[in-house]
Amino acid sequence: MLFTGWNFMRWLRLGLGIFIAIQAIQNHDTLSGFISAFFLFQAVTNTGCCSSGGCSVPSSKKNFNKIEDVKFEKIKTKV
């Protein structure tokens, strides 16, 4: 899994992680070090912020053609 499935976003995370890590070492910045570790972890494990696919849009439109009857109930206010 570590050596397969390298797409653009995975390479981008790796590049950002390495760049931010170099900057963190040069500037002695701990926060940047944590951020770079986060990006490097995402690149190595091939995960993102939406690792379970919860942010993805459904690819099929089979449920959109189904029309359901909607029932409305009128609510009257007491005066």
C-alpha positions in Angstrom: 0.0 0.0 0.0 2.9 2.3 0.6 4.3 1.9 -2.9 1.1 1.8 -4.9 -1.6 4.3 -5.7 0.5 7.4 -6.0 -1.7 10.1 -7.5 -1.3 13.8 -7.8 -2.7 14.6 -4.3 -0.5 12.1 -2.6 2.6 13.6 -4.4 1.4 17.1 -3.4 1.1 16.1 0.2 4.5 14.6 0.2 6.1 17.7 -1.4 4.3 20.0 1.0 5.4 17.9 4.0 9.0 17.9 2.9 9.0 21.6 2.1 7.4 22.6 5.4 9.7 20.2 7.3 12.8 21.9 5.8 11.4 25.3 6.7 10.6 24.1 10.3 14.2 22.9 10.8 15.7 26.1 9.4 13.4 28.4 11.5 13.4 26.2 14.6 9.6 26.3 14.5 7.7 23.5 16.3 4.3 24.3 14.9 5.5 24.0 11.4 7.1 20.7 12.3 3.7 19.3 13.5 2.1 20.5 10.3 4.8 18.9 8.2 4.4 15.6 10.1 0.6 15.8 9.4 1.2 16.2 5.7 3.8 13.5 5.6 1.6 11.1 7.5 -1.2 11.7 5.0 1.1 11.1 2.1 2.6 7.8 3.5 -0.8 6.3 4.6 -2.7 7.7 1.6 -5.3 9.3 3.7 -6.8 12.7 3.6 -9.2 14.9 5.6 -12.0 12.7 4.3 -10.4 9.4 4.6 -13.6 7.4 4.8 -15.0 9.0 1.6 -17.6 10.9 3.5 -17.0 14.1 1.5 -17.3 12.5 -1.9 -20.3 13.1 -4.2 -22.2 10.1 -5.4 -21.3 9.1 -8.9 -24.5 7.5 -10.1 -27.8 9.4 -10.7 -30.1 6.4 -10.3 -31.8 7.8 -7.2 -32.4 11.3 -8.7 -34.9 10.1 -11.2 -37.3 8.7 -8.6 -40.1 11.1 -7.7 -41.8 10.7 -4.3 -45.1 12.1 -3.2 -44.7 14.8 -0.6 -47.5 15.3 1.9 -47.8 18.8 3.5 -49.8 19.6 6.6 -51.0 23.1 7.1 -50.5 24.5 10.6 -52.9 27.1 11.8 -51.9 29.5 14.6 -54.3 30.2 17.5 -55.3 33.9 17.7 
